[in-house]
Amino acid sequence: MIAETGQVREIAWREVFPWLRIFTALRLAFQPSKLLLATVGVVLTSGGWFFFAWLFAGSNDPAVRELIAQTALWPWDLLSGPLWPPPQQTAAWTWDSPWLQVYWRLMAPFRVWLQADASPAALALGALQGLWALLVWSIFGGALCRLAAVQLAQGRRYQLGQAMRHALTKWPSYLAAPLFPLLFLFVLGIPALLLGLLSWFGAGYLVAGLLWPVALVLGVLSALLLLGVAAGWPLMWGAISTECSDTFDALSRSYSYVSQRPLHLLFYTSVATAAFAFGYLVVLLVGHLTLTLTAWQASWSTPQARQQRIYQVQQQGLSQLLHPAAQSENAGQLRVGNQLQQAGEEEPLSWGDYLVAFWATVVHTVVFSFPYAFFWTVSVAIYQVLRWDAEATHLDEVHLDEEEEDQVPVPGVSAAPGSLTGKEAPSGTEAEAAAGGATASETTESDSAGDESPAAPEASPEEKPAGDGEGQPSQ
C-alpha cells in the first residue's frame, strides 16, 4: 500500500511472493484433523500391504521378496527408538527428506512393473498393493487435500465431515486420475508387443527391425507420459480438491503445469523441503517431550523400581517388546525374551508395560504420519501456485457448492439471527437502501394487487386527500 505522500506503508508479501503459501501449508499440516486423516491412512495402507505380503509370503522370487521387504513394515517399525535427537539430523534438509519418502513409498508397488524380468507373482503383488494404496488415499488423502484447498484459498474453517463427504463423492476421480496414464501406457506398448512376437521368427525379426522406428516413436511418447504422471500425480489430486473437477480435467491441468513450469515446480519442491525440515524437527521434539514429560510426571508417585521401566518401554515401543532385539540402543539394557534385564536383574513384562508401550507407539505413529499430512497439504499449495503461474488464476479461487457456501463459516463473523451464515450483515447506507428497496417493492406489489381486484372499495369523502401536490382540490 502506498500513501498519498508516496511512502510505502505496507507490502503484500503473499502477492509479491506467492510461494510463501507453502509455509502456510506447513502450519496447516500441524492441525489435528490432518494428522488424524494421515494417521488413519498410514495404518490402513500398512495393514493392507501386510495382508498382501502374507498372501505371497511363500514365494521365493527375488522381486517378490524385495517388494515385501520394502512395503511390509508398520509405521512404528520405520520410526523406532528415541525420537530425539533425530535419527538422521540432516535428512530433513536433503532430497532424501521424509516427506519425499512418502512419494517414493506410495510409488514402490508400481515400480516393480517397470522391471523387464519381473515374474507374474511380483506383478500381481505390486498391482494389489498399488491399487490398495490408491483406494485408501483416494478417500483419506482426498479429504486431507480438500481441507487444505479450502483453507489455503479462503482461510475458512472447513469441517472434517464436509471433507469426508467430498472425498466419498469424488473418490472415483481421485482413484482414476493416476491410473488412466498408466493404462494408456500399456496401450502405447501394444505395437512393441506385436513386434516382439514377430522376433520369434527369422523373417519376422527382419520385419520387426524395419518397423522398429515406429516402436521408438511410441516409446518417446510413453517416456513423456510416464514422466508426466510421475511428476504430476500429486497435482492431479490438488486439482480435483480445488476445482471439484473430474479425472480428465485433473490430468489436463497437471500435465500442462508440469510441461509449462518445470523449473517452477522444482523451485517449489525445494522450498517445501526447507519448510518441512523445520516442521519435522518440531514434531520430533514435541513427540519426544510428550513421552519424556509424561514419564517424568508419573515418576512423582511411581515406585522407584518402575520409573526406569516406564522410560524403557516408551522408548522401545510395542513392536520391540513383541519382537525383542538382541540389544537395546540404551547402554546397560538387554532384551532377553519377554524380560527386561537391567543391572543383572531380570523382571518379567506385565500387561501394564505392554499398555504403556502401546500408547507410546501411538505417539510414534502420529509423528511418522506428519510427513504424509504435509505431503498432501503442500501438494495442494504447489498446485494453486502453479495454477497462478500458468493461468493467472487468483490464489483465492476454490470451488464451493451452494450447500458448502452456506455451511463454511468465515472466521471473525458471527451470524446474527435471521442473517445469512458466513456473510456480513449490511450496515449504514447499505441497510437503509435495502430497507427502502424492500418498502418500494412492497408498495408496488400492493398497488398491483389493488389493480387486479374486481371491486376495490372507494374512500369516503372524509378519507379522501385534501388535494394533490400543488394544493389544488383533487378531481
Stockholm file with secondary structure:
# STOCKHOLM 1.0

chainA/1-475         MIAETGQVREIAWREVFPWLRIFTALRLAFQPSKLLLATVGVVLTSGGWFFFAWLFAGSNDPAVRELIAQTALWPWDLLSGPLWPPPQQTAAWTWDSPWLQVYWRLMAPFRVWLQADASPAALALGALQGLWALLVWSIFGGALCRLAAVQLAQGRRYQLGQAMRHALTKWPSYLAAPLFPLLFLFVLGIPALLLGLLSWFGAGYLVAGLLWPVALVLGVLSALLLLGVAAGWPLMWGAISTECSDTFDALSRSYSYVSQRPLHLLFYTSVATAAFAFGYLVVLLVGHLTLTLTAWQASWSTPQARQQRIYQVQQQGLSQLLHPAAQSENAGQLRVGNQLQQAGEEEPLSWGDYLVAFWATVVHTVVFSFPYAFFWTVSVAIYQVLRWDAEATHLDEVHLDEEEEDQVPVPGVSAAPGSLTGKEAPSGTEAEAAAGGATASETTESDSAGDESPAAPEASPEEKPAGDGEGQPSQ
#=GR chainA/1-475 SS CBCTTSCBCCCCHHHHCGGGHHHHHHHHHTSHHHHHHHHHHHHHHHHHHHHHHHHTTTCCCHHHHHHHHHHCCCHHHHSCSCSSSCSSTTGGGSTTCHHHHHHHHHHHHHHGGGCTTCCHHHHHHHHHHHHHHHHHHHHHHHHHHHHHHHHHHHCCCCCHHHHHHHHHHHHHHHHHHHHHHHHHHHHHTHHHHHHHHHTTSHHHHHHHHHTHHHHHHHHHHHHHHHHHHHHHHHHHHHHHHHHCCCHHHHHHHHHHHHHHCHHHHHHHHHHHHHHHHHHHHHHHHHHHHHHHHHHHHHTTTSCHHHHHHHHHHHHHHHHHHHSCCSSCSSTTEEEETTEEEETTEEEECCHHHHHHHHHHHHHHHHHHHHHHHHHHHHHHHHHHHHHHHHHCCCTTCCCCCHHHHHHSCCTTCCCCTTSCTTSCCCCTHHHHHHHHHHHHHHHHHHHHHHHHSSCCCCCCTTTSCSCCTTSCCCC
#=GC SS_cons         CBCTTSCBCCCCHHHHCGGGHHHHHHHHHTSHHHHHHHHHHHHHHHHHHHHHHHHTTTCCCHHHHHHHHHHCCCHHHHSCSCSSSCSSTTGGGSTTCHHHHHHHHHHHHHHGGGCTTCCHHHHHHHHHHHHHHHHHHHHHHHHHHHHHHHHHHHCCCCCHHHHHHHHHHHHHHHHHHHHHHHHHHHHHTHHHHHHHHHTTSHHHHHHHHHTHHHHHHHHHHHHHHHHHHHHHHHHHHHHHHHHCCCHHHHHHHHHHHHHHCHHHHHHHHHHHHHHHHHHHHHHHHHHHHHHHHHHHHHTTTSCHHHHHHHHHHHHHHHHHHHSCCSSCSSTTEEEETTEEEETTEEEECCHHHHHHHHHHHHHHHHHHHHHHHHHHHHHHHHHHHHHHHHHCCCTTCCCCCHHHHHHSCCTTCCCCTTSCTTSCCCCTHHHHHHHHHHHHHHHHHHHHHHHHSSCCCCCCTTTSCSCCTTSCCCC
//
